[in-house]
């Protein structure tokens, strides 16, 4: 008698275990599931096998080959397309000219196959379906038989209201070759849905045999773990290759060349594959360990399944989890029940993996991370959510709707119940999708939301200063990575979140200790975009000086980059007396952030338009509406450190008096310019919040970053690209000089900046080396370490969010600045070698 083993499924429901191997090859007690089926057939002297393959057939063929090594003869059939279960068997028709049995390759069973075959012969059936009783028949096909065991009814995957029996189809059939006359060729045809109902309709001899014994369909990760539990409890008897050790009271199975320390504690059934080693004080209970594995001292494994080539480091505690091949688990990692870690994944030390989390292949979990949800698409799971005041991730991959909804719950839990939060977004469609999910989480915690829908970031900050909301959030596309979304968190004053606020949200997020509002107390949602725009416009016009512009008309060209500022700023500037020529001044929710190469082209175009139209100035407003690039009337582009110098120059020339707040890395020429005009400079850290906190001082008239963002505290202490444009126009008009003339008066010194790649773990060591190197030099430590050489200086500053170190140098001429920059670049590279 021949047997057909169905082994062509994709194993979709059991992912990520099937990410690299077909489902029948998943190891069960260190052997492929299908090998247990082959041996069951061999036990009943069925050794002529036909294997039906489809998904990853080479993996199965390479293992079984022609079957000689396993005492059977194997014929492989691989349909060219998905033919369904019966359709696939039809493809093997030429090999099946006698009675044959069909069985799935991913079952775990000890049914007596001979009794099924004997029943089939006794009934002279065309087809016999093997049946069994299960507690939950909903996911299977229910079968009803009459007194003669003739099948009378099928019910495929019924609901509880439809269940009329607990007897299900096990996927094991005995068939006569005449069955092929009922199966159409080259057609997708299924046993349960097509063939058997058709035989029933034609009143063919279709019987059901209720088998006794163990049967489990290993269809998902839960059933895979439970199959091991059943084996450990002795519910089913399967072959284990590793020989049993002669130890009284212990069921220990060891492969060859296993190194098992004598101080290891063992409980229940423990199987350890060839060439694996387990070190002292490890505690292992009801666990299968594959080949070439290392379990270090102090590790606790309870009811775990570990595949080949896995390394578990000291102190890790794993409970009822599955580790696939080539997984690395760091010191002190904790995995709760039901965790699945797929192949080639590295779990950083002290990480915490929550219950039922599934981690797809080739992921890197950073040390100290807490993983609460499935990690499918992204490459990494970070230990900290926040980068300063924002959370950033790949849209719909790392930042999914489910993720941000949970994030909204965590944020809402930190706020008083019944309080109000305002929300906003940019024009991009993904920002709207994620913001709505986030708001759902906020409302569930009993926090009310005032939604400004699409709104420029400065307007949202301005609103926060006024009406008593306790915080705000803004969703936007990342400027440096259009595939990513940024969520910016603001406090009740419109300032960026402090680190303690971010850590508070993180703590609740990772612990999932959410506050759930009573069903009568969810937060309310209101939309108030227009009133806020009007409020901002009034404050804006009140803070800006219009008189100079009313005396002399000012023509400006502005590239709005499709931002919502195009709906607000042109009207304000017109009221100020400007003539405005707008570019890209319509909102397009499908047009994302420009690539850097496109930005260069836009600036070139803007420069030509300004010169051609003889405009007084041009501005490129970035999509966040916080930063600007300025073009003077000659078409010269001013950005980065250059626009910071120019903006300070405009303020001084216009007669502004007070303090300029600038980061420690800004050119020192600003100090000299300010001192000549009786003003002062305060140096701050580079972080946005540090700059804005400095701007809260009543003496500060301008806070400016090194990337074109400016805050004018007399309007609002926040970066505001729209107000920066209006204020620069107003200051230029008030000074009576052209922008290019002001730029020409600025003292120039060579100013260079570069950055050196540096892994996170090495940044502290680099700064220690820099500190030691600076002991005999004049140095300041406001942010990073800045070393002074007379009027020249060099700054080494670790980046807050990226794995690199900034090096900035300023000197009297480009050659001296380059020499200084190169010197410190070499020092950092040398320190990296010493630390690695």
ChimeraX attribute file (.defattr): number of C-alpha atoms within 10 A of each C-alpha:
attribute: neighborCount
match mode: 1-to-1
recipient: residues
	/A:1	15
	/A:2	20
	/A:3	22
	/A:4	27
	/A:5	25
	/A:6	22
	/A:7	24
	/A:8	26
	/A:9	20
	/A:10	17
	/A:11	20
	/A:12	14
	/A:13	13
	/A:14	17
	/A:15	19
	/A:16	22
	/A:17	29
	/A:18	19
	/A:19	17
	/A:20	17
	/A:21	19
	/A:22	24
	/A:23	28
	/A:24	28
	/A:25	20
	/A:26	21
	/A:27	21
	/A:28	23
	/A:29	26
	/A:30	22
	/A:31	15
	/A:32	18
	/A:33	20
	/A:34	25
	/A:35	20
	/A:36	23
	/A:37	21
	/A:38	21
	/A:39	18
	/A:40	20
	/A:41	23
	/A:42	16
	/A:43	13
	/A:44	12
	/A:45	13
	/A:46	20
	/A:47	20
	/A:48	18
	/A:49	25
	/A:50	22
	/A:51	24
	/A:52	25
	/A:53	22
	/A:54	21
	/A:55	18
	/A:56	16
	/A:57	18
	/A:58	13
	/A:59	15
	/A:60	21
	/A:61	16
	/A:62	9
	/A:63	13
	/A:64	16
	/A:65	16
	/A:66	16
	/A:67	17
	/A:68	10
	/A:69	10
	/A:70	15
	/A:71	13
	/A:72	18
	/A:73	17
	/A:74	20
	/A:75	16
	/A:76	18
	/A:77	19
	/A:78	17
	/A:79	18
	/A:80	11
	/A:81	11
	/A:82	17
	/A:83	19
	/A:84	17
	/A:85	23
	/A:86	25
	/A:87	22
	/A:88	27
	/A:89	26
	/A:90	24
	/A:91	18
	/A:92	19
	/A:93	13
	/A:94	8
	/A:95	15
	/A:96	19
	/A:97	13
	/A:98	11
	/A:99	18
	/A:100	20
	/A:101	22
	/A:102	22
	/A:103	20
	/A:104	23
	/A:105	26
	/A:106	26
	/A:107	21
	/A:108	23
	/A:109	18
	/A:110	18
	/A:111	17
	/A:112	16
	/A:113	19
	/A:114	14
	/A:115	13
	/A:116	23
	/A:117	20
	/A:118	11
	/A:119	17
	/A:120	24
	/A:121	14
	/A:122	9
	/A:123	16
	/A:124	14
	/A:125	18
	/A:126	19
	/A:127	24
	/A:128	27
	/A:129	25
	/A:130	25
	/A:131	26
	/A:132	21
	/A:133	17
	/A:134	14
	/A:135	7
	/A:136	12
	/A:137	21
	/A:138	18
	/A:139	11
	/A:140	19
	/A:141	20
	/A:142	25
	/A:143	22
	/A:144	19
	/A:145	17
	/A:146	11
	/A:147	6
	/A:148	9
	/A:149	15
	/A:150	20
	/A:151	24
	/A:152	16
	/A:153	14
	/A:154	19
	/A:155	20
	/A:156	16
	/A:157	15
	/A:158	16
	/A:159	11
	/A:160	10
	/A:161	6
	/A:162	11
	/A:163	15
	/A:164	13
	/A:165	13
	/A:166	18
	/A:167	23
	/A:168	27
	/A:169	23
	/A:170	23
	/A:171	19
	/A:172	20
	/A:173	26
	/A:174	24
	/A:175	22
	/A:176	19
	/A:177	15
	/A:178	13
	/A:179	16
	/A:180	17
	/A:181	9
	/A:182	14
	/A:183	20
	/A:184	13
	/A:185	16
	/A:186	15
	/A:187	15
	/A:188	16
	/A:189	21
	/A:190	17
	/A:191	17
	/A:192	17
	/A:193	15
	/A:194	16
	/A:195	19
	/A:196	21
	/A:197	18
	/A:198	15
	/A:199	17
	/A:200	17
	/A:201	11
	/A:202	10
	/A:203	12
	/A:204	15
	/A:205	15
	/A:206	24
	/A:207	26
	/A:208	28
	/A:209	21
	/A:210	17
	/A:211	19
	/A:212	13
	/A:213	12
	/A:214	15
	/A:215	19
	/A:216	17
	/A:217	17
	/A:218	23
	/A:219	16
	/A:220	16
	/A:221	21
	/A:222	14
	/A:223	14
	/A:224	21
	/A:225	20
	/A:226	16
	/A:227	21
	/A:228	21
	/A:229	19
	/A:230	14
	/A:231	16
	/A:232	19
	/A:233	13
	/A:234	11
	/A:235	13
	/A:236	17
	/A:237	14
	/A:238	16
	/A:239	11
	/A:240	15
	/A:241	14
	/A:242	17
	/A:243	13
	/A:244	15
	/A:245	11
	/A:246	10
	/A:247	8
	/A:248	7
	/A:249	8
	/A:250	14
	/A:251	17
	/A:252	20
	/A:253	18
	/A:254	22
	/A:255	18
	/A:256	13
	/A:257	12
	/A:258	17
	/A:259	16
	/A:260	16
	/A:261	14
	/A:262	10
	/A:263	13
	/A:264	16
	/A:265	13
	/A:266	17
	/A:267	15
	/A:268	16
	/A:269	20
	/A:270	23
	/A:271	24
	/A:272	28
	/A:273	25
	/A:274	19
	/A:275	17
	/A:276	24
	/A:277	20
	/A:278	25
	/A:279	19
	/A:280	16
	/A:281	18
	/A:282	23
	/A:283	20
	/A:284	25
	/A:285	18
	/A:286	23
	/A:287	27
	/A:288	25
	/A:289	29
	/A:290	27
	/A:291	21
	/A:292	19
	/A:293	25
	/A:294	21
	/A:295	26
	/A:296	20
	/A:297	20
	/A:298	20
	/A:299	24
	/A:300	22
	/A:301	26
	/A:302	20
	/A:303	24
	/A:304	26
	/A:305	26
	/A:306	29
	/A:307	26
	/A:308	22
	/A:309	21
	/A:310	25
	/A:311	22
	/A:312	27
	/A:313	20
	/A:314	21
	/A:315	21
	/A:316	25
	/A:317	21
	/A:318	26
	/A:319	20
	/A:320	22
	/A:321	26
	/A:322	26
	/A:323	29
	/A:324	28
	/A:325	23
	/A:326	21
	/A:327	25
	/A:328	23
	/A:329	26
	/A:330	23
	/A:331	21
	/A:332	21
	/A:333	25
	/A:334	21
	/A:335	25
	/A:336	16
	/A:337	19
	/A:338	21
	/A:339	24
	/A:340	27
	/A:341	30
	/A:342	26
	/A:343	26
	/A:344	18
	/A:345	24
	/A:346	22
	/A:347	24
	/A:348	21
	/A:349	22
	/A:350	19
	/A:351	23
	/A:352	24
	/A:353	28
	/A:354	21
	/A:355	18
	/A:356	19
	/A:357	20
	/A:358	25
	/A:359	27
	/A:360	22
	/A:361	24
	/A:362	18
	/A:363	22
	/A:364	18
	/A:365	26
	/A:366	20
	/A:367	19
	/A:368	18
	/A:369	21
	/A:370	24
	/A:371	23
	/A:372	18
	/A:373	17
	/A:374	16
	/A:375	20
	/A:376	16
	/A:377	14
	/A:378	16
	/A:379	16
	/A:380	16
	/A:381	20
	/A:382	15
	/A:383	18
	/A:384	16
	/A:385	21
	/A:386	21
	/A:387	15
	/A:388	18
	/A:389	23
	/A:390	19
	/A:391	17
	/A:392	20
	/A:393	18
	/A:394	18
	/A:395	19
	/A:396	19
	/A:397	16
	/A:398	20
	/A:399	21
	/A:400	15
	/A:401	19
	/A:402	15
	/A:403	20
	/A:404	23
	/A:405	23
	/A:406	23
	/A:407	26
	/A:408	26
	/A:409	28
	/A:410	26
	/A:411	26
	/A:412	31
	/A:413	25
	/A:414	16
	/A:415	19
	/A:416	12
	/A:417	18
	/A:418	18
	/A:419	16
	/A:420	23
	/A:421	25
	/A:422	27
	/A:423	24
	/A:424	26
	/A:425	29
	/A:426	27
	/A:427	25
	/A:428	22
	/A:429	16
	/A:430	21
	/A:431	23
	/A:432	19
	/A:433	14
	/A:434	24
	/A:435	25
	/A:436	18
	/A:437	19
	/A:438	26
	/A:439	27
	/A:440	20
	/A:441	27
	/A:442	30
	/A:443	24
	/A:444	25
	/A:445	27
	/A:446	27
	/A:447	28
	/A:448	23
	/A:449	24
	/A:450	19
	/A:451	22
	/A:452	23
	/A:453	19
	/A:454	23
	/A:455	26
	/A:456	28
	/A:457	27
	/A:458	24
	/A:459	22
	/A:460	25
	/A:461	28
	/A:462	24
	/A:463	22
	/A:464	22
	/A:465	18
	/A:466	12
	/A:467	11
	/A:468	13
	/A:469	20
	/A:470	18
	/A:471	25
	/A:472	27
	/A:473	24
	/A:474	25
	/A:475	28
	/A:476	29
	/A:477	26
	/A:478	20
	/A:479	18
	/A:480	11
	/A:481	15
	/A:482	15
	/A:483	16
	/A:484	20
	/A:485	25
	/A:486	23
	/A:487	25
	/A:488	22
	/A:489	24
	/A:490	25
	/A:491	20
	/A:492	21
	/A:493	20
	/A:494	26
	/A:495	22
	/A:496	27
	/A:497	22
	/A:498	15
	/A:499	13
	/A:500	9
	/A:501	17
	/A:502	21
	/A:503	15
	/A:504	14
	/A:505	21
	/A:506	20
	/A:507	15
	/A:508	20
	/A:509	22
	/A:510	23
	/A:511	13
	/A:512	15
	/A:513	12
	/A:514	21
	/A:515	18
	/A:516	17
	/A:517	17
	/A:518	10
	/A:519	8
	/A:520	7
	/A:521	15
	/A:522	19
	/A:523	22
	/A:524	15
	/A:525	17
	/A:526	11
	/A:527	13
	/A:528	12
	/A:529	17
	/A:530	11
	/A:531	12
	/A:532	16
	/A:533	19
	/A:534	12
	/A:535	14
	/A:536	19
	/A:537	17
	/A:538	12
	/A:539	13
	/A:540	18
	/A:541	17
	/A:542	11
	/A:543	16
	/A:544	16
	/A:545	17
	/A:546	20
	/A:547	13
	/A:548	19
	/A:549	20
	/A:550	14
	/A:551	11
	/A:552	13
	/A:553	14
	/A:554	22
	/A:555	19
	/A:556	24
	/A:557	23
	/A:558	25
	/A:559	24
	/A:560	24
	/A:561	27
	/A:562	24
	/A:563	27
	/A:564	23
	/A:565	27
	/A:566	23
	/A:567	17
	/A:568	16
	/A:569	19
	/A:570	20
	/A:571	13
	/A:572	18
	/A:573	22
	/A:574	12
	/A:575	14
	/A:576	22
	/A:577	18
	/A:578	22
	/A:579	17
	/A:580	18
	/A:581	17
	/A:582	17
	/A:583	16
	/A:584	13
	/A:585	18
	/A:586	15
	/A:587	19
	/A:588	15
	/A:589	15
	/A:590	10
	/A:591	12
	/A:592	22
	/A:593	23
	/A:594	17
	/A:595	12
	/A:596	12
	/A:597	8
	/A:598	11
	/A:599	15
	/A:600	12
	/A:601	11
	/A:602	17
	/A:603	21
	/A:604	15
	/A:605	13
	/A:606	24
	/A:607	24
	/A:608	18
	/A:609	17
	/A:610	25
	/A:611	18
	/A:612	12
	/A:613	13
	/A:614	15
	/A:615	21
	/A:616	24
	/A:617	28
	/A:618	31
	/A:619	25
	/A:620	26
	/A:621	25
	/A:622	23
	/A:623	27
	/A:624	24
	/A:625	26
	/A:626	21
	/A:627	22
	/A:628	27
	/A:629	22
	/A:630	28
	/A:631	30
	/A:632	23
	/A:633	25
	/A:634	18
	/A:635	24
	/A:636	19
	/A:637	19
	/A:638	20
	/A:639	20
	/A:640	17
	/A:641	17
	/A:642	21
	/A:643	23
	/A:644	24
	/A:645	24
	/A:646	23
	/A:647	25
	/A:648	23
	/A:649	25
	/A:650	27
	/A:651	22
	/A:652	21
	/A:653	17
	/A:654	18
	/A:655	13
	/A:656	17
	/A:657	16
	/A:658	18
	/A:659	20
	/A:660	24
	/A:661	27
	/A:662	26
	/A:663	21
	/A:664	23
	/A:665	29
	/A:666	23
	/A:667	24
	/A:668	20
	/A:669	14
	/A:670	20
	/A:671	17
	/A:672	15
	/A:673	20
	/A:674	20
	/A:675	11
	/A:676	10
	/A:677	14
	/A:678	13
	/A:679	16
	/A:680	19
	/A:681	20
	/A:682	16
	/A:683	18
	/A:684	24
	/A:685	17
	/A:686	21
	/A:687	16
	/A:688	19
	/A:689	19
	/A:690	15
	/A:691	25
	/A:692	24
	/A:693	16
	/A:694	22
	/A:695	28
	/A:696	17
	/A:697	13
	/A:698	11
	/A:699	16
	/A:700	22
	/A:701	22
	/A:702	24
	/A:703	30
	/A:704	26
	/A:705	25
	/A:706	20
	/A:707	15
	/A:708	24
	/A:709	24
	/A:710	29
	/A:711	26
	/A:712	23
	/A:713	21
	/A:714	15
	/A:715	17
	/A:716	21
	/A:717	28
	/A:718	27
	/A:719	26
	/A:720	25
	/A:721	28
	/A:722	26
	/A:723	25
	/A:724	22
	/A:725	24
	/A:726	21
	/A:727	20
	/A:728	20
	/A:729	26
	/A:730	23
	/A:731	25
	/A:732	25
	/A:733	24
	/A:734	21
	/A:735	18
	/A:736	13
	/A:737	14
	/A:738	17
	/A:739	26
	/A:740	17
	/A:741	11
	/A:742	20
	/A:743	19
	/A:744	12
	/A:745	11
	/A:746	18
	/A:747	13
	/A:748	16
	/A:749	16
	/A:750	16
	/A:751	25
	/A:752	17
	/A:753	15
	/A:754	12
	/A:755	16
	/A:756	16
	/A:757	14
	/A:758	19
	/A:759	12
	/A:760	16
	/A:761	11
	/A:762	16
	/A:763	19
	/A:764	11
	/A:765	16
	/A:766	24
	/A:767	19
	/A:768	14
	/A:769	17
	/A:770	21
	/A:771	19
	/A:772	10
	/A:773	12
	/A:774	16
	/A:775	10
	/A:776	8
	/A:777	12
	/A:778	12
	/A:779	17
	/A:780	14
	/A:781	13
	/A:782	14
	/A:783	18
	/A:784	22
	/A:785	21
	/A:786	24
	/A:787	22
	/A:788	17
	/A:789	13
	/A:790	8
	/A:791	9
	/A:792	19
	/A:793	22
	/A:794	25
	/A:795	26
	/A:796	25
	/A:797	23
	/A:798	23
	/A:799	19
	/A:800	13
	/A:801	10
	/A:802	12
	/A:803	16
	/A:804	18
	/A:805	24
	/A:806	18
	/A:807	25
	/A:808	25
	/A:809	28
	/A:810	28
	/A:811	25
	/A:812	13
	/A:813	13
	/A:814	15
	/A:815	11
	/A:816	16
	/A:817	23
	/A:818	18
	/A:819	13
	/A:820	22
	/A:821	25
	/A:822	15
	/A:823	12
	/A:824	18
	/A:825	20
	/A:826	12
	/A:827	16
	/A:828	22
	/A:829	15
	/A:830	12
	/A:831	18
	/A:832	18
	/A:833	9
	/A:834	11
	/A:835	13
	/A:836	8
